[in-house]
Amino acid sequence: MASAASAPPTPTAPANLPRIVAASLVGTTIEWYDFFLYGSAAALVFNKVFFPDTDPLVGTLLSFLTYAVGFAARPIGALVFGHYGDRLGRKKLLVLSLLLMGGATCAIGLLPTHATVGSAAPVLLTALRLVQGFALGGEWGGAVLLVSEHGDARRRGFWASWPQTGAPAGQLLATGVLSALTATLSDDAFQSWGWRVPFLLSGVLVLIGLWIRLSVDESPVFKAAQARAEARKAEAETADDLAEKLPLVAVLRHHWRDVLVAMGARMAENISYYVITAFVLVYATSDHVGLGKQTALNSVLIASAVHFAVIPAWGALSDRIGRRPVYLLGAAGVGAWAFPFFALIDTRDFGALVLAVTVGLIFHGAMYAPQAAFFSEMFATRMRYSGASIGAQFASVAAGAPAPLIATALLADYDSSVPIALYVIAAALLTLVAVGAAKETRDRDLAGIEPTPAARPSAAAQGANEPNGAPQNVNEPGAAPRSASA
C-alpha cells in the first residue's frame, strides 16, 4: 500500500486550471498547424514545386513520402523528450519542442524550389520535415501530461481532451489559411510564392505560444515525484537508480503491456485521421472524382470546426462512462463509416463531401478525446512522459506515416476506393482488439501509482523475485507491488 506519510500533491486551484489548459492548447495548436500545413501543401503544391519532373500522381506520392519522413522522426523525439521530460520536467521540454517546430516550419517557407537548386530542394525539405517530426514526437506527451497532472481527477478526461483539440484547431488554421490563399490568388501566384505565406506565419504564432507557455508552472504531481526520487537517492543506491536515470528502462520493465495497448489503440485513430483529412484532398481532386482544390479544402475546414467542438464532449463522456467504451465506439464508428465515406465523396456533391468528412471526424474524436487521459493513466509519474510518448509515437510510424502514401498507392493501382476502405476497416479491427484487451483507467490516481519508500520492500525481503522499487500495480491503484513474473 502507498505510504500514509506520503501526502498527495495539492491539486491546482480551479482558477488556475484553465490557464494550464490554454498553455497546452495554444502550443499543440501551433505544433499541429505546422505539421498539418505540410500535409496539405504536400497534397496540393509540393508535387509541382519540389518534384516537377514526374507524373502528377507520382509527384504526389513523392511529396507524401517526405511527409511520412516526419513520422519516422517522431519516435526519436518521443524517446529524447520523454527521457528528459521525466527527469527535468514537462514545461522545459514543451518550450523546446515549440521552438524547434516553429523554426523548421519558417525555414520551409524560405526554401529554394527545384527550379532554383535542383535535387537539393527536396533534400532540404526532407531534413526540415525530420525536425518537425522530432519536435512533434516530444510535444504531445508533455502537453497532455501538463493538464492531466494538474488536479481535478474527476474531470480529467474533459480537461485532458482540450490539448487534443489542438489537432483540429491546427488543421482548421492550416486549412483556413491555405483556403484563403487559393481563393484569392491565381494558381500561378500560389505556386510561385503564395504557398510560402502560411509557413512564414508560423513564426508569429510561435512567439504567441511561447509567451503563454512560459507563464505556467510545472506539474505538481511531477514535482512531488521528483522530490521522492531525490529522497530515495539520498538514502541509498538501489537497483532502480538506472530507471531514475533512464525512464525508458523503467517503461520497458514495468509497462511494456501498456505500451502495446497504446500502440494498438493508435492504429485506427491515426490511420483514419490522415485518410479523412490529408488523403481526401488527393482523392477528391483526382480524376477519379474531379472536384476542385477549394471545394476539398472547404470540406475539411468545416469538418475540422465540428471536430474541435465534439472532442471536449467526448472527453466529458469518458469521465462518466469510462475511457474504453468511448474509445471502442470511435473505433467501431470509423470502421463502419469507411465505405459510406467514399460513396458520399463519389457523388461529387459538396454537401455529401462535407458530411463524409464531418461524420468521419466525429467518430475519430471519440478515440482522440479520451486518449490523453487514457494513456496518462497507464503509467507511473516518473516514467509517464516516456511511456505515453513512446506508445503514441511509435505507433504513428506504422499508422499515420504511411496512411496517405498507402491510400494514394492503392488508388493508383486499383482506381477504386474499395481497397482503401478495407485498409481503414483493418485498422479499426486492430484497435478494437487492443482497447478491448485493456483495463479501464478512469478511476486511477496519477500520484497513487508512483512508488513511494514505504511501498518499496528492502532488498533482503524481496529477494530475486521483485525488482527493487517496482511501481505499484497500475491496474489496481494502491495494490501491492507486482511481482517480476506478473
Secondary structure, 3 states (H helix, E strand, C coil): CCCCCCCCCCCCCCCCHHHHHHHHHHHHHHHHHHHHHHHHHHHHCHHHHCCCCCCHHHHHHHHHHHHHHHHHHHHHHHHHHHHHHHHHCHHHHHHHHHHHHHHHHHHHHCCCCHHHHCCHHHHHHHHHHHHHHHHHHHHHHHHHHHHHCCCCHHHHHHHHHHHHCHHHHHHHHHHHHHHHHHHHCCHHHHHHHHCHHHHHHHHHHHHHHHHHHCCCCCCHHHHHHHHHHHHHHHHCCCCCHHHHHCHHHHHHHHCHHHHHHHHHHHHHHHHHHHHHHHHHHHHHHCCCCCCCHHHHHHHHHHHHHHHHHHHHHHHHHHHHHCHHHHHHHHHHHHHHHHHHHHHHHCCCCHHHHHHHHHHHHHHHHHHHHHHHHHHHCCCCHHHHHHHHHHHHHHHHHHCCCCHHHHHHHHHHHHCCCHHHHHHHHHHHHHHHHHHHHCCCCCCCCCCCCCCCHHHCCCHHHHHHHCCCCCCECCCCCCCCECCCCC
